[in-house]
């Protein structure tokens, strides 16, 4: 989808809005008479109100993107805490399978770090390995806990459940994006604003040409910023798994 690529969002909307300005100029030139003073006042009022509405919608959409970005960061921190806590709780599990489970949990941590950094077919392979490790980890704690159902074993099982749930919450947050309908409606308002801008312009001076470019460029940059923050994988502003990386370094020294 176009919304997954901030560069595509910037280019597409910039072209659309530049064309919208020229459409407004085209309709202005087809008027049989110049725009009168009263009509221009009304036109400026409508243009000002439309630009205000566009600014409010851009601000609201930007707030949506930032809240989703913050949610992804918070869930990454919670996932690191869940894995680190369970790594320690594994020592409470009865039996001699603790070293093997710890090694599997370290491998699982590596896959979770790759989840934040890879894309495409590589990401699909990461998800497959993650699913297998989740099944192995759950089976590893379920067997001893069922054989010796102690409060300590229940604590380990609860911790593993938190580890598995945290990855699901993270995936859900990465799927939670600004709806395509919101992009379409925001883009439509921006296009109509630029049509009004071109229709209400006075003449074809160099200054008018600069103004015709300035508004589409500013709005397109705003759209680019929103799309960049909202895109988990293809944007410049991404969630770096700092907590998971720090945990991996910590566990590497405790092998």
N, C-alpha and C positions, 0 to 999 in steps of 0.2 A: 504494500500500500504506500501511497505517496506520503502519508503522515509519518511513516517510519524513517523517512529521509529528510532531515531539516533543509539540506541544500535544495532538494526538489521542491519543497514547500516555498522556499524563498524565490526560486526562479519562476515557478508557475504563477504565484500570486503577483510577482512584479510584472510579468508580461501581461497578465489579465488586467491589472490596474492601469498600466500604461495604455493598453488598448481602450480601456473604459474612458480615460481622459480624452482620447482622440475621438471616440464615439460622441462624447458630449460636445466637443468642438464641431464635429460634423453636423449635429442637429442645430447648433447655434448658427452656423453659416447658412442653413436652409431656412432660417426665419425670414419672413418677408420684410420685417422692420427690426431695428435695434431694440434691445430690452429697455423698457422705460424705467424711470427712477423708482416708482412704486413697486413695479414687478421685480426689480433688482433687489430692493429691500426684502421683499418676501422670499426671493430666491436665496439671499444671504442668510436669512433666518432659518430656512429649511436646511441649508448646507451646514450652518453652525450646529443646529440641533442634531443632524445626522452624524457629524464628526464627534460630537459629545457622546452620543450613543455608542459609536464605534469605539471610542476611547474607554468607555465603561465596560463594554463587552471584552475588549482586549485585556483590560485589567482583571476582570473576573476570570477569564480563561487562563491568564498567567498565574493567578492565585491557585486555580485548580492544578496546573502543572507543578507548581512548587510544592503543594501539599502532597502530591503523589511522589515527588522526588524525596521529600522528607520521610514519607512512609517507607520507601524502599531502603533508605539509609537506616532507619530505626529497626527494620526487620533484619537487616544484615547484622546489626549489633546483637539483636536478640538471638539470632541463629548461632553466632559465635559463642555467646554465653551458654546456650543450651548444649552445644557440643563440648565446650570446656568443662561444664559441670558434670556431664555424663561420663566424660573421660575419667574424672576422679571417682565417680560413684561406681564405676566398673570394679574397683578394688573390693567393694562390699559384696560382690556376687560370689556365691559359694561355688566351689569347683576350681579346676585348674585351667579354665578356658579364658581367663582374664587377659593374658598377654596377646592371644590371638584376636580377641575382640578390640583391644586397644589398637592393634595394628590395622584392623579393618576400619576403625573409626578415624584413624589418621588418613587412610586412603580416601575415606568418605569426605573428610575435610578438604583434601586436595581437589576432589571433584567439585565440591561446592565453590571453591575459589575459581576453578575454570568456568563455572556457570556464569560468573560475573564478567569474564574476559573474552569468551569465545562467541561465535555466531555461526549460523548456517548448519552445514553437515557436521562440523566439529561439535557443535552444541548438541545435536541429536545423539551423537555417540556418548557425550558426557551424561546426558539424561538417561541413556540406557544403562551405563555403568552405575549411575547413582541409584536407579531402581533396583538393580541387583544387590548392591551393597546395603540398601535399606532392608531388603528381604533377609539378607544374611545376618545383619545386625539384630533384627527383631527375633529371628529364629535363635540367635545366640543367647539372648537374654530370656527368651520365653521358656526354653527347655529347662535351665537350672531353676528358674523361678517356680515352674510347675512341679519340679521334682522336690524342691524344698521351699514351700511358700512361707517365707519369713518376712517380717516388716522390712528388713534390709533389701531383700530381693524385690519387694514391691516398689521400694524407692528407686532401684535401678531401672525397673520396667517403666516407672513413671517418667524418669529422666529420658529414656530412649524414646518414649512416646512424644516428649517435647521436642526432641531432635527431629523426628520424622515430621511432626506437625509444622515445625518452623520452616522447613523447606517448602511445604505446601502453601503456607501463608506468603512466603517470598514470591513464589510463582504467581499466585493470585494478584499480588501487588504489581508485578511486572506486566500482567495482562490488563490491569486497570488503567486504561488510557483515556485521553479526551475523546469523546465520541466523534465519529466522522460527521454526523449531522451538525454538531457544534462548529466544526471547521467550515462546513459548507455555508451555514447561515452567517458566520462571521465574515467569510469571504464575500458573500453576496452583499452584505452591508457595505463592505469596503469598496466593492466595485461600483455600487450605486453612488457612494460618496464621490468617487472620482469622476463619474459621469456628470454629476452636478457641478463639480469643479471645472471641468472642461466646458460645460454649457454656460456657466456664468462668467467665464474669463473675458477680459477686455483685450481684444486684439491678439497679435501673434508676435510680440516683441521677444527679445532674448530673455528678459526677466520672466515673461510668462512661460517660456519653455523650461526655465529652471524650476519654476513653481510646479509645472506639470510633472516634473520628475521627482521633486522633493517628497511630496506626500506619498506616492506609491513606494518610494524607496524606504521611507520611515516606517510605513505600515508593514512592508515586506520584511524588514529587519525585525520588527516586533513579532511577526508570525514565525520567523526563523528562530528567535529566542524561545518562544513558547514550544515549538516543535522540538527544539534541541533538548530542553529540560524534560519534556514529556517522553522522549525516545530513550528507553533504557540502554539500548545497544549501539545505535548508530549516531548518537549525538556526541558533541564535543564535551558537554557537561554530563558526566556519568557517575554512578555510584562505585567508588573504589572500595573493594573488600578489605579495608584496612584492619578491621577487627579480626577477620578470618586469617589474614596474613600474619598478624601479630600472634594469634593463637597457634598457627602452624609453626612459627619460629620457636614459640615457647615449648610446644610438644616435642619438637626436634631435639631440644636440649635435655629432655627428660626420658628419652628412650632407654 
